[in-house]
């Protein structure tokens, strides 16, 4: 049975693949993206052309400026400020989007209690565990963020868990590690390393 899924950050690196997959499997997508520097603004029109306007609805807006959702089955939150170096230079945007933005989305989901409250899927990061000098980290390890970026994502994870306990919002947290692939913005480690190696730069 087809689902109606809200995808925050649908035009970003991971968001584009999540949205494409949902559409290909027959779901309806309510896509939100502020179209900041790392987003691909051509994606909404290409999805509409491929799948039809009845299957995908795009809103170009910051998540803090959203006022309501249609009735949805799930929300996948990929909207975030994500680069560690950028968070060190300017942490304000990270707190606004990664913490206050998540709180705003959770409250919007909670306001839908007249319907079935949608599942909230928070896309987090392995950075919340801090530096791991040897071996691996299990998901039950304590959170020990070591950058403003990681701290804001850890705070968001705690908000999601707390809203689940306090208000009954169903949730999942996903903490991927070093995602890479086609269309990734070149400031990230792996595409930067590949690009520099191709130019014989250290």
Beta strands, then each sheet from edge to edge (+ up, - down):
strand 1: 4-8
strand 2: 28-32
strand 3: 56-59
strand 4: 74-77
strand 5: 119-123
strand 6: 171-174
sheet 1: 3+ 2+ 1+ 4+ 5+ 6+
end
